[in-house]
Amino acid sequence: MAPVTLVAENGQTEPENLDHSPLAIRGMTVSYGQKPVVFSVDATIQEGSMTAIIGPNGAGKSTLLKAALGILRPLSGHVSVFGRPLATQRHRIAYVPQRASVDWDFPTTVLDVVLMGLSRELGLVGWIKGHHKSRAIECLTRVGMEDFADRQIGQLSGGQQQRVFLARALAQGADLYLLDEPFAGVDAATEKAIIAVLKTLKEQGKTVVAVHHDLATVADYFDRVFLLNTRKIAEGTVAEAFTAKTLNAAYGGRLATAQIDQLTLTG
Amino acid sequence: MSGAEFVPLSLPPILIGVFAAIACALPGNFLVLRRQALIGDAISHVVLPGIVVAFLITGTVSTWPMMIGAALAAFVAVILIEAIRRLGRIEPGAAMGVVFTAMFAGGVLLLERSDTSSVHLDVEHALMGNLESLIWLDAFGWSSLFDLEALAGLPDELPRIFVTMLGVIAFIWLFWRPLKISTFDEGFAQVMGMPTNALGLALVAVSALAAVAAFDAVGSIIVIAMFICPPAAARLVTDRLGRQVGWSALFAALSAVLGYVLAGYGPIWLGGQDSVSAAGMIATVSGLILAIAALFGPCRRGGRA
């Protein structure tokens, strides 16, 4: 039996087998009106990795994520999730939109929002039972928000709202977590709490992809980087893709050389 | 007031008012939360030319031609709005505003130029309905409610609006979870695999159905008021969507009953002679309920970060 396995392993030409990639994007082009925001982008997310999607403002980071998830309709492009079409793998995906994309004045409670993460399992008219609630509370506990379960969501701070969104994603019990700017406008304690949860997910073998803004924390938080500026600039481990050269290519004159040196040195 | 007077003269209009108000207020909750509250307004205006054209073709004001005409008008309006938005590159709100005012104006002109004197169809009717005239002549007391022969003489509008209300309730009950999730966070709902576009369209269609059914009994004033006032007031008294929808139905029913009674008897109590328009009074009461909720509601917030 052993030689057979060996042959099979040798048969893999690439270390990253496409069939196993939690999220593989090919030839993705998205435009608003005439102007392409994302142009012909390929991306292969590695299973069990924590990948930061970085790039300057307007580089198309959120757009790429939304198009990959079918929220936006791309002009062209192909997406596979765990080697299969997206539609068959939705139960394995948890998406955390930008906090500012929803109306937090919506009449609902923290617990209710987390329970939304269970709606695939609850179905159209399934009753919410005690064990659903206790699972939702458990997810809130993981982000340190269990004491706020009955609050209306508009009464929370920005950081607390972001944690609730993360708890909702946890409730989905997914294998692939896609987060759009999870650290935007949150306090330091929340940032720490969120990154701790994400690192735990990675330890459990889950895959995490986050649109990220703060270049100073890239090397601390993530193990892989996808650098985007309408086109793909670089993709790989932090050491490979997060270099002075790639950053210069992505940000152009927007980052001072001294800044880049500092970022990549600490990395 | 005795049952012999109340049951034939006041009960049917009050019930029609209550059912129409609830049928519009329930989908109104979602429309208001989706910032689409004006859709109810738009629909209740665009159906007028449809109803007039249906009358001109069939020569009667019977139910089905009116409903079909109204539905076709709503369909034409949706296409026009989309065409203006795309060809003129105008934002959807403005395109909607242009279409519904133009179509309503067209309906008014059509109505003026055509001979509708023989039937109950005029501009006043379109605005305020004919709630007071929906009486039940076969009834002569509470006992008539159990008399099948008498029940057959109920105004057509009553069973029609009742069934519409039940349909609206069934839709919202069945699609409660996806409606709620896609209203709160559309992107998340889409990734979960919910058909958010179809759901949004279905919500507008159900609202249109409620508006058209209510329009011919109670007029466009009530329709517009009921899509917005009870849900907006309900939002101010609770922070839970389920309770909000319940409160909105209660406020809608309260507006209808109180408005009808005040319109009929208020002026007389004040020493006057005539009653005032029930539709106008019902809409006014719903506005007053909203004002009271805005002043004293426990869940109002101003300028909270």
Contacts between the chains, C-beta under 8 A, distances in Angstrom:
chain1	res1	chain2	res2	distance
A	66	B	187	6.9
A	69	B	187	7.9
A	69	B	190	7.3
A	69	B	191	5.0
A	70	B	190	6.4
A	70	B	191	7.4
A	71	B	187	4.9
A	71	B	190	5.1
A	71	B	191	6.8
A	87	B	193	7.2
A	90	B	191	6.8
A	90	B	192	6.5
A	90	B	193	4.4
A	93	B	191	6.2
A	95	B	187	7.0
A	95	B	188	6.0
A	95	B	191	4.1
A	97	B	185	6.4
A	97	B	187	4.6
A	97	B	188	5.9
A	101	B	185	7.4
A	101	B	187	6.3
A	102	B	184	6.1
A	102	B	185	4.8
A	103	B	33	7.6
A	103	B	184	7.4
A	105	B	301	7.5
A	106	B	33	6.6
A	106	B	183	7.6
A	106	B	184	4.9
A	106	B	241	7.6
A	107	B	33	7.7
A	107	B	235	6.1
A	107	B	238	6.6
A	107	B	239	5.2
A	107	B	240	5.7
A	107	B	241	4.8
A	107	B	243	7.9
A	107	B	244	5.1
A	107	B	299	7.8
A	108	B	180	7.6
A	108	B	184	6.5
A	108	B	239	7.7
A	108	B	240	6.8
A	108	B	241	5.8
A	109	B	239	7.2
A	109	B	240	6.8
A	112	B	240	7.8
A	113	B	184	7.7
A	116	B	181	5.2
A	116	B	184	7.6
A	116	B	185	7.5
A	116	B	188	7.2
A	119	B	177	5.6
A	119	B	178	7.7
A	119	B	181	6.1
A	119	B	192	6.4
A	120	B	192	6.0
A	120	B	193	7.2
A	122	B	177	6.9
A	124	B	174	6.7
A	124	B	175	7.2
A	124	B	177	6.5
A	124	B	178	7.3
A	125	B	173	7.8
A	125	B	174	6.5
A	125	B	176	7.6
A	125	B	177	7.6
A	152	B	239	3.9
A	152	B	299	7.6
A	154	B	301	7.1
A	154	B	304	7.0
A	168	B	188	7.8
